[in-house]
Amino acid sequence: MAGCGSWLFFSTVCAVSLLEAKAEIKLTIPVGRLFTYELLRETFQNDFEPRSKLYAMYDDPMIFKCNRQNFPDLPEWLRFTQRHPFDNGFLYGTPMSPGKSIIEVYAINKRSYDTARQIFVIKAVAEKMLPYQAEFFLKLREIEKVLPSTVQGEIKQDLQKLWKTEDLEIVNITNALDRGGRVPLPLAGHFEGVYVKVGSEKYFSGCLLGTLTAEYEKQCTAGAKVKVPGECNFCSIPSNCVSWCKIELFDLTKQEPAPPAPTVGSGILEGGGDFNPPESPLSRDYFPDYIVTVIVPLILAIILFLMLAYIMFGRREGVVKRNAKTNQIQLYHHNTIHENTDELRNMAANRGVPPPLSTLPMFNYRTGEEAPPLQSDSPNIPLIMAQHDPYSDTLPRK
């Protein structure tokens, strides 16, 4: 019974080991060379249930999430791109130092939101760097359209003719947006642009060395169209044509060596005798600073105060002087208006006083007499006695 249990445990361990080995994809890449890996949707589609079990339809949109194991992001040299959930994803980059990276890739099904996981073990091994490198800018390309191996082969063929050598390798491919480029308009004919760096053991060709001449730099600075010699134009596909004003050449054989590392000492200071502290500074007179900081602003404040007091009190003419300069008729009229205004305000404040005569009913404004109320059934009662007899003389006579 114990032997059977041991055998079962051994079988389980072997099965788990085989599943782990199947889940991991091990890749070995050289340092200083371009690494690209296409994440195919069909590979992960088999891990999801089909949309229709009857017809087994496999066309689900999915997105990929990539990160370094136990880290939230990818390594510094590795990048990922995917334009649309119905497109494949690409892992690409150029390692610059040996090492091993474990990459976790999660595929998320946008229809059912199921997930599938795959692990990549990428090992970068040391290799000699290509001594002569050149970088080209393709303004009619986008990064996900350049990463497939077939497109890289087409670009490589044109650059081999330009370099005049078959010994040419792609070192790096970079999106122009990662180099500070602007996002293009979402219109036809507008592209992000791609930088392609290639390297070779052979020295640069004459066409490439021509980009270092003063005439060539003058044309690029002026913004004019660069005149490319006919023997240097090897653009078989229009989208693979390079921008001649953005070609950069790198000669790694002429680079200065790195400075030596600093020498690490023992950490103990050498004996140099007794410590001699610095002398105390000379005493300083702060009275001029006090005058400038306190006295001068105080004097200015007093002067402004005196000027304001003179303007407010010395320049005012007063009520007596104003009345003396005013015409008597105008002054009398002004005082009368004030007196009447005060009387009306007092009357409005005290409602107990008799109302004015002009507000009484049946008042004759010419004689000041009150007429007795009329005994009439008519609702139209005249307010003035003259309305009864328009020919009567209501003016006072002597």
C-alpha positions in Angstrom: 0.0 0.0 0.0 2.9 2.3 0.8 4.5 1.5 -2.5 1.3 2.3 -4.4 1.1 5.7 -2.6 4.7 6.5 -3.4 4.1 5.6 -7.0 1.0 7.9 -7.1 2.9 10.7 -5.6 5.8 10.3 -8.1 3.3 10.3 -11.0 1.7 13.5 -9.8 5.0 15.2 -9.5 6.0 14.2 -13.0 2.7 15.4 -14.4 3.0 18.8 -12.7 6.6 19.0 -14.0 5.5 18.2 -17.5 2.7 20.8 -17.4 5.2 23.5 -16.1 7.6 22.6 -18.8 4.9 22.9 -21.4 3.7 26.2 -20.0 7.1 27.8 -20.1 8.7 28.9 -23.4 12.4 29.3 -23.3 14.2 31.7 -25.6 17.9 32.5 -26.0 18.9 35.8 -27.7 22.2 37.5 -28.2 23.0 40.8 -26.6 22.9 43.8 -29.0 20.5 42.1 -31.5 16.8 42.8 -32.0 14.4 40.3 -30.3 10.8 40.0 -31.6 8.1 37.5 -30.6 4.6 37.5 -32.0 1.8 36.6 -29.5 -0.7 34.8 -31.7 -4.4 35.0 -30.8 -4.9 31.5 -32.1 -2.5 30.1 -29.6 -4.5 31.4 -26.7 -7.9 30.8 -28.3 -7.6 27.1 -27.7 -7.7 27.8 -23.9 -11.1 29.5 -24.1 -14.5 28.0 -24.8 -15.7 28.6 -28.3 -18.5 31.0 -29.0 -20.7 28.3 -30.5 -20.2 24.7 -29.3 -22.0 23.4 -32.4 -19.7 25.1 -34.9 -16.7 25.7 -32.7 -16.2 29.3 -33.7 -12.9 30.9 -32.6 -12.7 34.6 -33.2 -12.8 36.3 -29.9 -11.2 39.7 -29.2 -8.5 39.5 -26.6 -5.9 41.8 -25.1 -2.5 40.9 -23.7 -1.0 42.0 -20.4 2.8 41.5 -20.1 5.0 42.0 -17.1 8.2 40.6 -15.5 7.5 38.0 -13.0 7.0 39.5 -9.5 7.3 43.0 -11.0 4.5 45.3 -12.2 6.2 46.1 -15.6 8.5 44.7 -18.3 12.3 44.9 -18.2 13.9 48.1 -19.3 14.9 46.8 -22.7 11.7 45.0 -23.6 8.5 46.5 -24.9 5.0 45.3 -26.0 2.5 46.6 -28.5 -0.9 45.7 -29.7 -3.1 48.0 -31.7 -6.5 46.4 -31.6 -8.1 43.4 -29.6 -8.4 41.6 -33.0 -4.7 42.0 -33.7 -1.8 39.9 -32.5 0.6 41.4 -29.9 4.4 41.8 -30.2 7.2 41.6 -27.7 10.3 43.4 -29.0 13.5 45.0 -27.7 17.3 44.8 -27.7 19.0 43.6 -24.5 22.3 45.4 -23.8 23.6 43.1 -21.1 23.5 39.4 -20.4 20.9 38.1 -18.0 17.7 36.1 -17.7 14.1 37.6 -17.6 10.9 35.6 -16.8 8.0 37.3 -18.5 4.4 36.5 -17.7 1.8 37.0 -20.5 -1.9 37.1 -19.6 -4.5 36.9 -22.5 -7.9 38.3 -21.5 -10.9 37.2 -23.6 -13.0 40.4 -24.1 -16.1 38.3 -24.8 -16.1 36.0 -21.8 -13.4 37.7 -19.7 -11.6 34.4 -19.2 -7.8 34.6 -18.9 -5.0 32.4 -20.0 -1.4 32.6 -18.8 1.9 31.8 -20.5 5.5 32.2 -19.2 8.5 33.1 -21.3 12.0 32.6 -20.0 14.2 34.9 -22.1 18.0 34.4 -21.6 20.3 37.0 -23.1 23.8 35.7 -23.8 26.9 37.9 -24.4 28.0 38.5 -28.0 30.3 40.9 -29.7 28.7 44.2 -30.6 28.6 45.2 -34.3 31.2 48.0 -34.7 29.5 50.0 -37.4 25.8 50.9 -36.9 23.4 53.3 -38.7 19.9 54.4 -37.7 17.2 55.2 -40.3 13.8 56.8 -40.0 10.9 55.4 -41.9 8.1 58.0 -41.7 5.5 56.0 -43.6 5.6 53.0 -41.2 4.1 52.1 -37.8 5.7 49.8 -35.2 3.3 46.9 -35.4 3.6 46.8 -39.2 7.4 46.6 -39.1 7.8 43.9 -36.5 6.7 40.9 -38.6 9.7 39.0 -39.9 8.6 39.3 -43.5 8.5 43.1 -43.3 11.9 43.2 -41.5 13.3 41.1 -44.4 12.0 43.6 -47.0 13.6 46.6 -45.1 16.8 44.6 -44.6 17.1 44.0 -48.3 16.9 47.7 -49.2 19.4 48.6 -46.5 21.8 45.9 -47.7 21.8 47.4 -51.2 22.4 50.9 -49.6 25.2 49.6 -47.4 26.5 47.4 -50.2 27.0 44.3 -48.1 25.0 41.2 -47.2 26.4 41.1 -43.7 23.8 43.3 -42.1 21.7 42.7 -39.0 18.9 44.7 -37.5 20.0 46.0 -34.1 16.9 47.8 -32.8 13.5 49.1 -33.9 11.9 52.0 -32.0 8.6 53.7 -32.3 8.9 57.4 -33.1 6.5 58.2 -30.2 9.0 56.7 -27.8 11.6 59.2 -29.1 9.5 62.3 -28.6 7.5 62.2 -31.8 4.0 63.7 -32.1 0.8 61.6 -32.3 -0.4 61.7 -35.9 -3.9 62.7 -36.9 -6.3 59.7 -37.3 -6.5 60.2 -41.1 -5.3 58.3 -44.1 -1.7 59.0 -45.0 -0.6 59.9 -41.5 1.8 57.5 -39.7 3.7 57.5 -36.4 7.1 56.7 -37.9 9.7 54.1 -37.0 13.4 54.2 -36.3 15.4 51.2 -37.5 19.0 50.7 -36.4 21.2 48.2 -38.3 24.8 47.1 -37.8 27.5 45.4 -39.7 31.2 44.4 -39.5 31.8 46.2 -42.8 32.6 49.9 -42.9 30.0 52.4 -44.1 29.4 52.7 -47.8 29.9 55.9 -49.9 26.2 56.7 -49.9 26.1 56.6 -46.1 29.3 58.7 -45.8 27.8 61.3 -48.1 25.4 62.2 -45.3 28.3 63.6 -43.3 29.3 66.2 -45.9 28.8 69.9 -45.4 26.6 70.3 -48.5 24.3 67.5 -47.3 24.0 69.1 -43.8 23.3 72.5 -45.4 20.4 71.1 -47.5 18.9 69.5 -44.4 19.2 72.7 -42.3 17.6 74.8 -45.0 14.6 72.4 -45.2 15.1 71.8 -48.9 14.6 68.4 -50.5 17.8 66.4 -50.3 19.2 65.4 -53.7 19.8 61.7 -53.4 22.2 60.2 -56.0 20.7 57.6 -58.3 23.1 54.9 -57.2 22.0 55.5 -53.6 18.2 55.1 -54.1 17.3 51.5 -53.4 13.7 52.1 -52.2 11.7 49.2 -53.7 8.6 49.8 -51.6 7.5 53.5 -51.0 6.7 52.8 -47.3 10.3 51.6 -46.8 11.9 54.8 -48.0 14.2 56.4 -45.5 14.4 60.1 -44.5 17.9 61.1 -45.5 18.0 64.0 -43.1 17.5 61.7 -40.1 20.3 59.2 -40.9 22.8 58.8 -38.0 26.0 56.8 -38.2 27.7 55.2 -35.1 31.3 54.1 -35.2 31.8 52.1 -32.0 35.5 51.6 -32.7 36.1 55.3 -32.1 34.2 55.6 -28.8 36.2 56.6 -25.8 36.7 54.0 -23.2 34.7 54.2 -20.0 36.5 56.0 -17.2 38.0 53.7 -14.5 36.1 53.1 -11.4 37.1 55.1 -8.4 39.5 53.5 -6.0 38.0 52.4 -2.7 40.0 53.5 0.3 40.2 52.0 3.8 37.8 54.6 5.2 40.3 55.9 7.8 41.5 59.5 7.5 45.3 60.0 7.4 46.9 61.8 10.3 47.5 65.4 9.7 48.2 66.9 13.1 46.0 68.8 15.6 42.8 70.4 14.4 43.2 74.2 14.0 39.7 75.8 14.1 39.2 79.0 12.0 39.4 82.4 13.6 36.2 84.2 14.7 35.0 86.8 12.1 35.5 90.5 12.8 32.8 92.4 14.7 30.4 94.2 12.5 28.5 97.5 13.1 24.8 96.9 12.5 23.7 100.6 13.1 23.7 101.5 9.4 21.6 98.5 8.6 19.2 99.5 11.4 18.8 103.0 9.9 18.1 101.7 6.5 15.7 99.0 7.7 13.7 100.9 10.4 14.4 104.7 10.5 14.1 105.5 6.8 10.6 103.7 6.4 9.4 105.5 9.6 10.4 108.9 8.3 8.6 108.2 5.0 5.5 107.2 6.9 5.5 110.4 9.0 5.9 112.6 5.8 3.0 110.8 4.2 0.9 111.2 7.3 1.5 115.0 7.4 0.7 115.4 3.7 -2.6 113.5 4.1 -3.5 115.6 7.2 -2.8 118.9 5.4 -5.0 117.8 2.4 -7.9 116.6 4.6 -7.9 119.6 7.1 -5.9 122.5 5.6 -7.4 122.4 2.1 -11.1 122.2 3.1 -13.0 125.5 2.8 -15.8 124.6 5.4 -19.6 125.3 5.4 -19.2 129.1 6.4 -16.9 129.9 3.5 -19.0 127.9 1.1 -22.2 129.8 2.1 -20.4 133.1 1.9 -19.4 132.4 -1.7 -22.9 131.2 -2.7 -25.6 133.6 -4.1 -28.3 134.5 -1.6 -31.2 133.6 -3.8 -29.6 130.2 -4.6 -28.8 129.7 -0.9 -32.4 130.6 0.2 -33.8 128.3 -2.4 -31.6 125.5 -1.2 -32.5 126.1 2.5 -36.2 126.2 1.6 -36.0 122.8 -0.1 -34.2 121.4 2.9 -36.8 122.8 5.3 -39.7 121.4 3.2 -38.0 118.1 3.0 -37.6 117.9 6.8 -41.3 118.9 7.3 -42.5 116.1 4.9 -40.2 113.6 6.7 -41.6 114.6 10.1 -45.2 114.4 8.8 -44.5 111.0 7.5 -43.0 109.9 10.7 -45.9 111.2 12.9 -49.3 110.2 11.5 -51.2 112.1 14.3 -51.1 115.5 12.8 -54.0 116.8 10.7 -53.7 116.0 7.0 -53.0 118.8 4.6 -55.9 120.8 3.2 -55.1 119.6 -0.3 -56.0 116.1 0.7 -59.4 116.9 2.1 -62.5 116.1 -0.1 -64.4 118.9 -1.9 -61.6 121.3 -1.4 -61.5 124.5 -3.5 -57.9 125.2 -4.2 -58.6 128.8 -5.2 -60.5 130.0 -2.1 -59.4 127.3 0.4 -63.0 126.7 1.5 -64.7 123.4 2.0 -68.0 122.7 0.3 -70.7 120.8 2.0 -71.3 117.3 0.8 -73.8 117.0 -1.9 -76.9 115.1 -1.5 -77.1 113.1 -4.7 -77.6 109.6 -5.8 -75.1 110.0 -8.6 -71.8 108.2 -8.1 -70.0 111.0 -9.9 -69.5 113.7 -7.2 -67.5 116.8 -8.4 -64.5 117.6 -6.3 -64.7 121.4 -7.0 -67.7 123.6 -6.6 -67.0 125.3 -10.0 -68.0 122.0 -11.6 -71.6 122.6 -10.6 -71.8 126.0 -12.3 -69.1 126.6 -14.8 -70.2 130.2 -15.2 -70.0 131.2 -11.5 -67.1 133.3 -10.4 -65.3 131.5 -7.6 -62.4 134.1 -7.3 -62.4 136.2 -4.1 -63.7 139.8 -4.7 -63.3 142.9 -2.5 
